């Protein structure tokens, strides 16, 4: 370890990674050998081995536990699936949809019908989708939730469609098909005049109840003459603003660069 780290840093790393060495010691006592990388990463989780990369690389360099990079990626993807599973509370009415989909995803992976990478992408989208519904206390996925999600994450349409197809088939939910107009998202023009929108925006900025969410809606109307999609009005705080850039479906909209506002 001293070849790549100062001795002081190396010693501190050993102390902070003490539980890793306890695990290795206990494994050796039980099996009379060190674990393979597969066993090492599976028992500790890839997230933990990444947190203690210095130790992991040391074990690899000393040829004690050689890294299997292909298997590392596979275990990492499965680890992401496991951690995503815990994001929907069991008391949520949406848990059953996530739980049954997780079972199908894993069955397909075990049978070789999909890869760990595919499982991570598909299941991750499903959990994100249901998490948005759980945030709104929905009892089941509906058309409004689909439109909300696509406004926020249009790039995940294909993986979301896989989950929607599953819900239609296995839970008999009345959800739109892929070719339904619900997937055609287009910004509508504002109902108010530019002058009226300007006045309302000025009043908002002068008020003591000013909020980022209200600003977004009025700024869209005044600066771009478009309406905030009705579905998103319920979850305005979920709209991400990066460097005053808002992404709504395939639309990229810019707002004034002022930290006082955003």
PyMOL commands that set and color helices and strands:
alter all, ss='L'
color gray80, all
select helices_A, chain A and resi 7-16+18-31+37-44+46-51+53-61+69-85+95-110+116-135+143-152+154-170+181-183+194-206+212-224+230-238
alter helices_A, ss='H'
color red, helices_A
select strands_A, chain A and resi 241-242+245-248+251-254
alter strands_A, ss='S'
color yellow, strands_A
deselect
rebuild
show_as cartoon
